[in-house]
């Protein structure tokens, strides 16, 4: 059966999954974040928009689209929850971590709930980076455009800086 709607993808990773399923992304914003999608979605994609989201995601996309006159129906398709009671082994590992990665603001929040350690961090994008910055992480690395490739590069950069600091005795 043919899909009757037009699919909008936030980033290249989602677009690849859609294409592997034999579908086509009809639109992708210039930057993979909710603010950019809300600002750039062409009017002809409305007036009605339906989108799946995490239950804990902010309403950035919905509010941005509604401010432009779109009628938005959000479906909370999934959620993420932090570990309530991490093991002693996990807590020790968190305290000794020298470089950490974050894929979402909720992952930053989960970390800060259980650890006072603020190592260098590589974030998948600006939203996670802002959450890490607000939580006191001093060394922040994030790609200009969110995505796995840029995130991997940010992680490599964070590790290089960590190794440089270690070799200079700055830690």
N, C-alpha and C positions, 0 to 999 in steps of 0.2 A: 504494500500500500504506500502511496505517495503522501508525504507530509504536506499539509495544506498551508501551514504558517510559514513565516520567514524567521530563520534562526539568527540571533545576534550572539556573537561570542565576545567575551571580555578580553581574551588574549589568544595567542598563537597555540598554546597547549590545548585549550578547549576546542579551537578550530580543527586541530589535527584529529581529535577524537571524533568530532562531528563528521569530518571527511572520511575517516576509516569506516564509519557507519553508513557511508554512501549518501550522506546529506551534504549540504553546502551552507557555509556561513554567508548570510546576505549582507552582514555589516560587522565590522570590528573597529573599535575606537583607536585613535592614534596612540593612546597610552592605556595600558590595561588596569584601569581603576574606575571606581563607580562615578567619581566626579566627572571624569572625561567622557565616559559613556553617556551620562545624563546630559552633558552639554552638547555632545556631537551627534546623538541619535537623530537621523533625519526625520522630519515631521511626517513623511509618508509612511513611516513605520507605525504610526498611531491611527486613530487616537487611543486604541486599547493595547496595552502591553501586559503580558503575563510573564512572570519570571520566578524561578526557584531560588531560594536563598537559605543560608544557615539561620536557624532560629535566633542565634545571638548576633547576627550581623546588624550593623547600624542601618538606619533608614536612608542613607545617603542617596542611593540610586532612586528609590521611590520618591523621595522629597524633591530631588532634582528634576525628575521627569514630570512630576505633578506641577511643579512651578512653571514648566513650559507648556502645560495644558494637556498632557497625556493623562489617561485614566489607567491607573496601575493596579494590577492584582498580583500580590506577592504570595507565593506558597512557601512556607517554611518546610523545606524538603529534608533537612537534616539538622543536626546540632553537634557541637563538640563540647565535651566536658572535661575539665581537668581531673587528674587523679586526686581523690579526696585524701587518701592516706598513703603517701608514697613510702616505700620500704626504706629502712635505714641505709641500705646499700645505694639506692637511688639518691637519697638526700646527700650522702657522702660524695657521690659522683658529681652532683650539682655543685657542691661547695668547692670541689677541686677542678672544675671545668675551667679551661683557659680561653676557649672560643666556643660560642654557642650560636645556633641558627634559630631564627624565628620565622614562621610562615603566616602568622596572624597576630593581631593584638591579643587575642585570647591566649595564645601560647606564651606571650610576654607576661600576661597577668598570672597565668598558672606558675610560671617560673618565680615571679616575684612573691607569690603567696608562700612559697616553700623554701626560698633561698635568699640570703642576703648578698650572695656573690653576684657581682656585676662584671662579668668578663667582657672581652671584645665580642661583638655580635654581628652576624651577617643576617640581614632581613630580606625577605622576598620582594618587598616594595616599600613605598613611602608610608603606608598606613601602619605597618609593623614597625618601621623605623621610628615613626613619631611616638608610638606606644613605648618603645624601648628607651627613647630619649626622655620621655616624661617619667619613666621609671628609674632614671639615673644610670643607665648604661653609658659609660664614657666613650667607648670606641665603637662607632656605628658604621657599618658598611651596607650599602643597598644599591641595586642597579637603578639607572634612571627610568627604565621601563620594567615593570614587574614581570617576572617569569623565571622559569627554572634555569635557563642558561645564564641570565644575569645574576641570579641568586648564587649559582655555583661560582661565578667569577668573584662575587662579593665575598664568598667564603674563602676562596683562595687568597684574596687580598687581605682579609682579616688574619689568616694564618701567617702570611708573609710578615705582616706588621708585628704579630705576636713573636715570631721567631727573631725578628730584628730587635725588638725590645728585650727579649731574653738574652740575646748575644751581647747587647750593650749593658746588661745588668740593670736596666731601668725598672725591672719588676721587683 
